[in-house]
């Protein structure tokens, strides 16, 4: 069971690691951290907001 839990994610290549660690991301919409969190996202230090499709709909004010 422990082994299956530890293997839930995927390995990230160097480019993906840089994105998560705050590297330059092209076309990354930036939001205030409080607004990102209020919409269910996870703010990064560089202003990007990681989240689901619903998170970005909330941030943009566009509803599907």
N, CA, C and O atoms as CSV, one atom per row, in Angstrom:
chain,resi,resn,atom,element,x,y,z
A,1,UNK,N,N,0.839,-1.199,0.000
A,1,UNK,CA,C,0.000,0.000,0.000
A,1,UNK,C,C,0.877,1.254,0.000
A,1,UNK,O,O,0.617,2.194,-0.750
A,2,UNK,N,N,1.911,1.266,0.838
A,2,UNK,CA,C,2.795,2.436,0.905
A,2,UNK,C,C,3.411,2.726,-0.459
A,2,UNK,O,O,3.498,3.883,-0.869
A,3,UNK,N,N,3.833,1.691,-1.153
A,3,UNK,CA,C,4.450,1.870,-2.462
A,3,UNK,C,C,3.471,2.489,-3.459
A,3,UNK,O,O,3.859,3.345,-4.254
A,4,UNK,N,N,2.203,2.064,-3.426
A,4,UNK,CA,C,1.222,2.610,-4.356
A,4,UNK,C,C,0.908,4.075,-4.040
A,4,UNK,O,O,0.649,4.857,-4.954
A,5,UNK,N,N,0.929,4.454,-2.765
A,5,UNK,CA,C,0.689,5.842,-2.390
A,5,UNK,C,C,1.841,6.726,-2.852
A,5,UNK,O,O,1.619,7.841,-3.325
A,6,UNK,N,N,3.054,6.240,-2.719
A,6,UNK,CA,C,4.222,7.018,-3.114
A,6,UNK,C,C,4.324,7.194,-4.626
A,6,UNK,O,O,5.019,8.098,-5.089
A,7,UNK,N,N,3.656,6.363,-5.394
A,7,UNK,CA,C,3.728,6.430,-6.850
A,7,UNK,C,C,2.516,7.109,-7.483
A,7,UNK,O,O,2.246,6.896,-8.665
A,8,UNK,N,N,1.776,7.926,-6.716
A,8,UNK,CA,C,0.579,8.568,-7.252
A,8,UNK,C,C,0.910,9.651,-8.278
A,8,UNK,O,O,0.174,9.819,-9.250
A,9,UNK,N,N,1.982,10.373,-8.083
A,9,UNK,CA,C,2.324,11.476,-8.974
A,9,UNK,C,C,3.133,11.021,-10.160
A,9,UNK,O,O,3.383,9.830,-10.343
A,10,UNK,N,N,3.544,11.987,-10.969
A,10,UNK,CA,C,4.418,11.677,-12.094
A,10,UNK,C,C,5.739,12.405,-11.885
A,10,UNK,O,O,5.804,13.406,-11.172
A,11,UNK,N,N,6.773,11.898,-12.505
A,11,UNK,CA,C,8.061,12.559,-12.434
A,11,UNK,C,C,8.033,13.782,-13.339
A,11,UNK,O,O,7.479,13.734,-14.438
A,12,UNK,N,N,8.619,14.858,-12.889
A,12,UNK,CA,C,8.631,16.092,-13.666
A,12,UNK,C,C,9.986,16.280,-14.338
A,12,UNK,O,O,11.034,16.031,-13.742
A,13,UNK,N,N,9.939,16.727,-15.595
A,13,UNK,CA,C,11.192,17.040,-16.259
A,13,UNK,C,C,11.705,18.396,-15.759
A,13,UNK,O,O,11.017,19.081,-15.003
A,14,UNK,N,N,12.896,18.775,-16.177
A,14,UNK,CA,C,13.516,20.012,-15.679
A,14,UNK,C,C,12.656,21.245,-15.974
A,14,UNK,O,O,12.557,22.139,-15.133
A,15,UNK,N,N,12.041,21.303,-17.143
A,15,UNK,CA,C,11.218,22.463,-17.502
A,15,UNK,C,C,10.013,22.586,-16.570
A,15,UNK,O,O,9.681,23.684,-16.123
A,16,UNK,N,N,9.363,21.467,-16.280
A,16,UNK,CA,C,8.217,21.489,-15.366
A,16,UNK,C,C,8.646,21.872,-13.952
A,16,UNK,O,O,7.926,22.590,-13.258
A,17,UNK,N,N,9.814,21.398,-13.524
A,17,UNK,CA,C,10.329,21.743,-12.198
A,17,UNK,C,C,10.572,23.243,-12.082
A,17,UNK,O,O,10.271,23.849,-11.054
A,18,UNK,N,N,11.123,23.844,-13.152
A,18,UNK,CA,C,11.366,25.286,-13.138
A,18,UNK,C,C,10.061,26.062,-13.020
A,18,UNK,O,O,10.003,27.079,-12.329
A,19,UNK,N,N,9.017,25.588,-13.688
A,19,UNK,CA,C,7.721,26.254,-13.613
A,19,UNK,C,C,7.200,26.268,-12.186
A,19,UNK,O,O,6.729,27.298,-11.705
A,20,UNK,N,N,7.281,25.145,-11.517
A,20,UNK,CA,C,6.763,25.042,-10.158
A,20,UNK,C,C,7.602,25.854,-9.191
A,20,UNK,O,O,7.067,26.436,-8.247
A,21,UNK,N,N,8.908,25.902,-9.411
A,21,UNK,CA,C,9.800,26.617,-8.508
A,21,UNK,C,C,9.818,28.116,-8.781
A,21,UNK,O,O,10.582,28.837,-8.139
A,22,UNK,N,N,9.017,28.601,-9.692
A,22,UNK,CA,C,8.931,30.034,-9.924
A,22,UNK,C,C,9.729,30.523,-11.108
A,22,UNK,O,O,10.030,31.714,-11.193
A,23,UNK,N,N,10.079,29.647,-12.017
A,23,UNK,CA,C,10.776,30.079,-13.221
A,23,UNK,C,C,9.842,30.862,-14.119
A,23,UNK,O,O,8.655,30.984,-13.818
A,24,UNK,N,N,10.347,31.384,-15.198
A,24,UNK,CA,C,9.528,32.176,-16.122
A,24,UNK,C,C,8.558,31.242,-16.838
A,24,UNK,O,O,8.959,30.239,-17.428
A,25,UNK,N,N,7.291,31.586,-16.776
A,25,UNK,CA,C,6.254,30.799,-17.445
A,25,UNK,C,C,5.587,31.693,-18.483
A,25,UNK,O,O,5.067,32.758,-18.150
A,26,UNK,N,N,5.604,31.265,-19.723
A,26,UNK,CA,C,4.966,32.032,-20.784
A,26,UNK,C,C,3.451,31.923,-20.649
A,26,UNK,O,O,2.918,30.857,-20.342
A,27,UNK,N,N,2.771,33.029,-20.879
A,27,UNK,CA,C,1.315,33.064,-20.847
A,27,UNK,C,C,0.726,32.633,-19.498
A,27,UNK,O,O,-0.314,31.976,-19.446
A,28,UNK,N,N,1.385,33.001,-18.446
A,28,UNK,CA,C,0.893,32.665,-17.113
A,28,UNK,C,C,0.118,33.862,-16.565
A,28,UNK,O,O,0.712,34.903,-16.285
A,29,UNK,N,N,-1.194,33.727,-16.411
A,29,UNK,CA,C,-1.950,34.837,-15.833
A,29,UNK,C,C,-1.585,35.019,-14.366
A,29,UNK,O,O,-1.468,34.043,-13.625
A,30,UNK,N,N,-1.407,36.260,-13.948
A,30,UNK,CA,C,-1.053,36.525,-12.560
A,30,UNK,C,C,-2.240,37.129,-11.822
A,30,UNK,O,O,-3.011,37.904,-12.388
A,31,UNK,N,N,-2.374,36.762,-10.551
A,31,UNK,CA,C,-3.467,37.225,-9.712
A,31,UNK,C,C,-2.934,37.492,-8.322
A,31,UNK,O,O,-1.873,36.993,-7.947
A,32,UNK,N,N,-3.665,38.274,-7.565
A,32,UNK,CA,C,-3.334,38.475,-6.159
A,32,UNK,C,C,-3.456,37.126,-5.453
A,32,UNK,O,O,-4.386,36.370,-5.734
A,33,UNK,N,N,-2.536,36.812,-4.544
A,33,UNK,CA,C,-2.607,35.522,-3.854
A,33,UNK,C,C,-3.941,35.271,-3.153
A,33,UNK,O,O,-4.431,34.143,-3.144
A,34,UNK,N,N,-4.528,36.310,-2.568
A,34,UNK,CA,C,-5.803,36.124,-1.865
A,34,UNK,C,C,-6.921,35.751,-2.837
A,34,UNK,O,O,-7.776,34.929,-2.505
A,35,UNK,N,N,-6.928,36.341,-4.027
A,35,UNK,CA,C,-7.952,36.028,-5.029
A,35,UNK,C,C,-7.755,34.607,-5.557
A,35,UNK,O,O,-8.720,33.869,-5.760
A,36,UNK,N,N,-6.487,34.233,-5.775
A,36,UNK,CA,C,-6.173,32.883,-6.231
A,36,UNK,C,C,-6.673,31.852,-5.228
A,36,UNK,O,O,-7.321,30.876,-5.604
A,37,UNK,N,N,-6.374,32.069,-3.960
A,37,UNK,CA,C,-6.788,31.154,-2.902
A,37,UNK,C,C,-8.312,31.102,-2.772
A,37,UNK,O,O,-8.883,30.032,-2.565
A,38,UNK,N,N,-8.968,32.258,-2.895
A,38,UNK,CA,C,-10.427,32.314,-2.773
A,38,UNK,C,C,-11.118,31.497,-3.861
A,38,UNK,O,O,-12.225,30.997,-3.659
A,39,UNK,N,N,-10.464,31.365,-5.011
A,39,UNK,CA,C,-11.036,30.587,-6.112
A,39,UNK,C,C,-10.572,29.135,-6.091
A,39,UNK,O,O,-10.853,28.381,-7.023
A,40,UNK,N,N,-9.867,28.738,-5.040
A,40,UNK,CA,C,-9.442,27.348,-4.912
A,40,UNK,C,C,-8.099,27.049,-5.530
A,40,UNK,O,O,-7.745,25.880,-5.690
A,41,UNK,N,N,-7.340,28.070,-5.885
A,41,UNK,CA,C,-6.030,27.866,-6.497
A,41,UNK,C,C,-4.904,27.905,-5.490
A,41,UNK,O,O,-5.120,28.102,-4.294
A,42,UNK,N,N,-3.709,27.717,-5.989
A,42,UNK,CA,C,-2.501,27.736,-5.175
A,42,UNK,C,C,-1.552,28.775,-5.751
A,42,UNK,O,O,-0.947,28.535,-6.796
A,43,UNK,N,N,-1.404,29.932,-5.091
A,43,UNK,CA,C,-0.549,30.992,-5.625
A,43,UNK,C,C,0.937,30.644,-5.531
A,43,UNK,O,O,1.388,30.047,-4.554
A,44,UNK,N,N,1.678,31.026,-6.556
A,44,UNK,CA,C,3.128,30.873,-6.568
A,44,UNK,C,C,3.776,32.220,-6.294
A,44,UNK,O,O,3.132,33.262,-6.420
A,45,UNK,N,N,5.032,32.201,-5.925
A,45,UNK,CA,C,5.751,33.424,-5.586
A,45,UNK,C,C,5.840,34.399,-6.764
A,45,UNK,O,O,5.928,35.609,-6.556
A,46,UNK,N,N,5.819,33.887,-7.987
A,46,UNK,CA,C,5.933,34.756,-9.165
A,46,UNK,C,C,4.582,35.312,-9.625
A,46,UNK,O,O,4.514,35.965,-10.666
A,47,UNK,N,N,3.507,35.063,-8.868
A,47,UNK,CA,C,2.192,35.609,-9.199
A,47,UNK,C,C,1.281,34.660,-9.945
A,47,UNK,O,O,0.084,34.920,-10.061
A,48,UNK,N,N,1.824,33.560,-10.453
A,48,UNK,CA,C,0.998,32.591,-11.160
A,48,UNK,C,C,0.076,31.886,-10.167
A,48,UNK,O,O,0.387,31.765,-8.983
A,49,UNK,N,N,-1.046,31.432,-10.671
A,49,UNK,CA,C,-2.017,30.737,-9.837
A,49,UNK,C,C,-2.244,29.345,-10.416
A,49,UNK,O,O,-2.776,29.202,-11.517
A,50,UNK,N,N,-1.837,28.321,-9.667
A,50,UNK,CA,C,-2.069,26.948,-10.095
A,50,UNK,C,C,-3.458,26.537,-9.642
A,50,UNK,O,O,-3.845,26.758,-8.494
A,51,UNK,N,N,-4.193,25.943,-10.551
A,51,UNK,CA,C,-5.526,25.508,-10.187
A,51,UNK,C,C,-6.200,24.760,-11.314
A,51,UNK,O,O,-5.643,24.593,-12.399
A,52,UNK,N,N,-7.393,24.319,-11.038
A,52,UNK,CA,C,-8.168,23.567,-12.011
A,52,UNK,C,C,-8.810,24.518,-13.024
A,52,UNK,O,O,-8.669,25.738,-12.938
A,53,UNK,N,N,-9.491,23.942,-13.947
A,53,UNK,CA,C,-10.230,24.724,-14.947
A,53,UNK,C,C,-11.253,25.623,-14.258
A,53,UNK,O,O,-11.433,26.780,-14.637
A,54,UNK,N,N,-11.918,25.076,-13.245
A,54,UNK,CA,C,-12.917,25.844,-12.497
A,54,UNK,C,C,-12.268,27.025,-11.770
A,54,UNK,O,O,-12.859,28.101,-11.679
A,55,UNK,N,N,-11.057,26.820,-11.256
A,55,UNK,CA,C,-10.323,27.904,-10.591
A,55,UNK,C,C,-10.114,29.063,-11.554
A,55,UNK,O,O,-10.333,30.221,-11.196
A,56,UNK,N,N,-9.695,28.755,-12.766
A,56,UNK,CA,C,-9.414,29.817,-13.734
A,56,UNK,C,C,-10.693,30.459,-14.275
A,56,UNK,O,O,-10.683,31.634,-14.643
A,57,UNK,N,N,-11.779,29.714,-14.327
A,57,UNK,CA,C,-13.065,30.330,-14.672
A,57,UNK,C,C,-13.450,31.326,-13.588
A,57,UNK,O,O,-13.917,32.426,-13.884
A,58,UNK,N,N,-13.254,30.941,-12.340
A,58,UNK,CA,C,-13.570,31.834,-11.202
A,58,UNK,C,C,-12.717,33.100,-11.272
A,58,UNK,O,O,-13.226,34.205,-11.086
A,59,UNK,N,N,-11.432,32.941,-11.536
A,59,UNK,CA,C,-10.509,34.086,-11.576
A,59,UNK,C,C,-10.820,35.038,-12.726
A,59,UNK,O,O,-10.711,36.255,-12.576
A,60,UNK,N,N,-11.203,34.489,-13.861
A,60,UNK,CA,C,-11.451,35.322,-15.033
A,60,UNK,C,C,-12.864,35.895,-15.073
A,60,UNK,O,O,-13.136,36.834,-15.821
A,61,UNK,N,N,-13.757,35.334,-14.275
A,61,UNK,CA,C,-15.145,35.793,-14.281
A,61,UNK,C,C,-15.951,35.185,-15.406
A,61,UNK,O,O,-17.110,35.550,-15.602
A,62,UNK,N,N,-15.362,34.266,-16.149
A,62,UNK,CA,C,-16.065,33.589,-17.250
A,62,UNK,C,C,-16.634,32.300,-16.706
A,62,UNK,O,O,-15.928,31.531,-16.052
A,63,UNK,N,N,-17.902,32.058,-16.970
A,63,UNK,CA,C,-18.540,30.833,-16.501
A,63,UNK,C,C,-18.839,29.938,-17.690
A,63,UNK,O,O,-19.348,30.394,-18.713
A,64,UNK,N,N,-18.512,28.642,-17.543
A,64,UNK,CA,C,-18.737,27.712,-18.691
A,64,UNK,C,C,-20.202,27.507,-19.000
A,64,UNK,O,O,-20.541,26.765,-19.922
